Amino acid sequence: QLQLVESGGGLVQPGGSLRLSCDASGFTLDYYYIGWFRQAPGKEREGVSCISSSGGSTKYANSVKGRFTISRDNAKNTFFLQMNNLKPEDTGVYYCNANLDSTIYWGQGTQVTVSS
């Protein structure tokens, strides 16, 4: 079965950290452009960060620059989003995404809640 599965979400206080993981099964991530998106309640899904197939190029939304780090481990067929100094406005469902030409996979989402 071809799928992406996220993990690592949860409840954290402002200023805290979480590390999200996204494991791919049924296909190899090596040539895929991958990314993280999030959707807050009542808002549209937005891009958070993405990374090229080689890992040599990364991009971040302005709202998370300097706080979040995207990385990938092609050998383990997985990728990550390290989130530091979390803020209440980071709350939402986080989705991982793998994109190669017209082939796109989405994970099921993991909830991140930043609250005191």
C-alpha positions as CSV (number, residue, x, y, z in Angstrom):
1,Q,0.0,0.0,0.0
2,L,1.4,3.4,-1.0
3,Q,1.1,5.8,1.9
4,L,2.7,8.4,4.1
5,V,2.2,8.2,7.8
6,E,2.9,11.2,10.1
7,S,3.7,10.9,13.8
8,G,5.0,13.2,16.6
9,G,2.2,15.6,17.0
10,G,0.8,16.5,20.4
11,L,0.2,19.2,23.0
12,V,3.1,21.5,23.9
13,Q,3.4,24.7,25.8
14,P,4.5,27.9,24.0
15,G,8.2,27.9,23.6
16,G,8.4,24.2,23.5
17,S,9.5,21.8,20.7
18,L,8.1,18.9,18.7
19,R,9.6,16.7,16.0
20,L,7.2,15.4,13.3
21,S,8.1,12.4,11.3
22,C,6.7,11.1,8.0
23,D,7.3,7.6,7.0
24,A,6.8,6.4,3.4
25,S,5.7,2.9,2.6
26,G,5.1,1.2,-0.7
27,F,7.3,3.6,-2.6
28,T,10.8,5.2,-2.4
29,L,11.1,8.9,-1.5
30,D,14.5,9.3,-3.2
31,Y,13.3,11.4,-6.2
32,Y,10.4,13.1,-4.5
33,Y,10.1,16.7,-3.6
34,I,8.7,16.6,-0.1
35,G,7.1,19.1,2.2
36,W,5.0,19.9,5.2
37,F,1.7,21.7,5.2
38,R,-0.7,22.7,8.0
39,Q,-4.3,23.7,8.5
40,A,-5.5,25.7,11.4
41,P,-9.2,25.6,12.4
42,G,-11.3,27.7,10.0
43,K,-8.3,28.4,7.7
44,E,-7.0,27.0,4.4
45,R,-4.1,24.6,4.3
46,E,-0.8,26.4,3.9
47,G,2.7,25.4,3.0
48,V,5.2,25.3,5.9
49,S,8.4,24.0,4.4
50,C,9.7,21.8,1.6
51,I,12.9,20.1,0.6
52,S,14.4,19.0,-2.7
53,S,15.0,15.3,-3.5
54,S,18.7,15.6,-2.7
55,G,18.1,17.7,0.5
56,G,20.3,20.5,-0.9
57,S,17.5,23.0,-1.2
58,T,14.9,24.0,1.5
59,K,12.2,26.6,1.7
60,Y,10.2,27.9,4.7
61,A,7.2,30.0,5.2
62,N,8.1,33.4,6.7
63,S,6.1,32.6,9.8
64,V,8.4,29.6,10.7
65,K,11.8,30.7,9.5
66,G,14.5,30.3,12.1
67,R,12.2,28.1,14.2
68,F,11.5,25.0,12.0
69,T,13.9,22.8,10.2
70,I,13.0,20.3,7.6
71,S,15.2,17.3,6.9
72,R,15.1,13.9,5.1
73,D,16.7,10.5,5.5
74,N,16.3,8.8,2.1
75,A,18.0,5.6,3.4
76,K,15.2,5.2,6.0
77,N,12.5,6.5,3.6
78,T,11.4,9.1,6.0
79,F,11.5,12.9,6.6
80,F,11.1,15.2,9.5
81,L,10.1,18.6,10.7
82,Q,11.8,19.9,13.8
83,M,9.7,22.6,15.4
84,N,11.3,24.8,18.1
85,N,10.0,27.9,20.0
86,L,6.4,26.9,19.1
87,K,3.8,29.6,19.3
88,P,0.0,29.3,19.7
89,E,-0.4,30.3,16.1
90,D,1.4,27.1,15.1
91,T,-1.6,25.1,16.2
92,G,-3.2,23.0,13.5
93,V,-3.2,19.7,11.7
94,Y,0.2,19.1,10.0
95,Y,0.3,17.1,6.8
96,C,3.3,15.6,5.0
97,N,3.4,15.6,1.2
98,A,5.5,13.9,-1.5
99,N,5.5,15.2,-5.0
100,L,7.0,13.8,-8.2
101,D,5.7,15.2,-11.5
102,S,2.0,14.4,-11.4
103,T,2.2,11.9,-8.6
104,I,1.3,13.3,-5.2
105,Y,0.9,11.6,-1.9
106,W,-0.5,13.0,1.3
107,G,-0.3,11.8,4.9
108,Q,-3.4,11.6,7.1
109,G,-2.3,14.5,9.3
110,T,-1.1,14.9,12.9
111,Q,-2.5,17.4,15.4
112,V,-0.2,20.0,16.9
113,T,-1.6,22.1,19.7
114,V,0.4,24.9,21.3
115,S,-1.2,26.1,24.4
116,S,-0.5,26.9,28.1
